[in-house]
Amino acid sequence: MSNKVNKNAMRAGAITAGTMLMLLMSSPAFALTRDDGDDPGPGLSVIQTLGLYVAAPIVLFLVIAGLVMVLSRKGDNAHMQDTHYAKTSH
């Protein structure tokens, strides 16, 4: 095995070991021990979870997009007029 391949293998092993160490340190193994003031509430149902993390962002996106479309349709908005070409008077 050449020196370059060996060096790359060592680097990959070190990165893998470091990543695994960080994952092990951040694992929820100590989550079973309650801290002072830790008072979790009741869990969410499937419908509540879907509503909070799926439906609410979609509705919020649609409301914002609708407001942008409605407010950009006004003809008196000077920023929306095409000023690239010279205007001709009729």
C-alpha positions as CSV (number, residue, x, y, z in Angstrom):
1,M,0.0,0.0,0.0
2,S,1.4,3.4,-0.9
3,N,2.0,6.1,1.6
4,K,-0.7,8.3,0.1
5,V,-3.4,5.6,0.3
6,N,-2.3,4.8,3.9
7,K,-2.5,8.5,4.8
8,N,-6.0,8.8,3.3
9,A,-7.1,5.6,5.1
10,M,-5.9,7.1,8.4
11,R,-7.7,10.3,7.8
12,A,-10.9,8.5,6.9
13,G,-10.6,6.4,10.1
14,A,-10.0,9.5,12.2
15,I,-13.0,11.3,10.8
16,T,-15.2,8.2,11.3
17,A,-14.0,7.7,14.8
18,G,-14.6,11.4,15.6
19,T,-18.1,11.3,14.1
20,M,-19.0,8.2,16.1
21,L,-17.7,9.8,19.3
22,M,-19.8,12.9,18.7
23,L,-22.8,10.7,18.0
24,L,-22.3,8.7,21.1
25,M,-21.9,11.8,23.2
26,S,-25.1,13.3,21.9
27,S,-27.2,10.2,22.3
28,P,-30.2,10.4,24.6
29,A,-28.8,7.8,27.1
30,F,-29.0,10.2,30.0
31,A,-32.6,11.4,29.1
32,L,-34.0,8.9,31.5
33,T,-32.8,10.9,34.5
34,R,-35.1,13.9,35.1
35,D,-33.6,17.3,35.8
36,D,-34.9,19.8,38.3
37,G,-37.9,21.6,36.8
38,D,-38.3,19.1,34.0
39,D,-42.0,18.6,33.7
40,P,-42.9,17.3,30.2
41,G,-46.5,17.7,29.1
42,P,-48.6,15.2,27.3
43,G,-47.5,14.0,23.9
44,L,-49.1,15.1,20.7
45,S,-51.4,12.8,18.7
46,V,-50.7,11.9,15.1
47,I,-53.3,14.5,13.9
48,Q,-51.9,17.2,16.1
49,T,-48.4,16.5,14.9
50,L,-49.4,16.5,11.2
51,G,-51.3,19.7,11.7
52,L,-48.4,21.4,13.5
53,Y,-45.6,20.3,11.3
54,V,-47.3,19.8,7.9
55,A,-50.5,21.7,7.5
56,A,-49.5,24.9,9.4
57,P,-46.4,25.6,7.3
58,I,-48.3,24.9,4.1
59,V,-51.1,27.2,5.1
60,L,-48.7,29.9,6.2
61,F,-46.8,29.6,2.8
62,L,-50.1,29.9,0.9
63,V,-51.2,33.0,2.9
64,I,-47.8,34.7,2.3
65,A,-47.8,33.8,-1.4
66,G,-51.4,35.0,-1.8
67,L,-50.6,38.3,-0.1
68,V,-47.6,38.8,-2.3
69,M,-49.6,38.1,-5.5
70,V,-52.5,40.3,-4.5
71,L,-50.3,43.2,-3.5
72,S,-48.2,43.0,-6.6
73,R,-51.1,43.2,-9.0
74,K,-51.8,46.8,-8.2
75,G,-51.2,48.9,-11.4
76,D,-50.2,52.0,-9.5
77,N,-47.1,50.4,-8.1
78,A,-44.2,52.3,-9.6
79,H,-41.7,49.5,-8.8
80,M,-43.6,47.0,-11.0
81,Q,-43.8,49.1,-14.1
82,D,-41.4,48.3,-16.9
83,T,-39.0,51.3,-17.3
84,H,-36.5,49.6,-19.5
85,Y,-37.9,50.8,-22.7
86,A,-38.7,54.4,-23.6
87,K,-42.4,55.2,-23.2
88,T,-44.2,56.5,-26.2
89,S,-47.2,58.9,-25.9
90,H,-50.3,58.1,-27.9
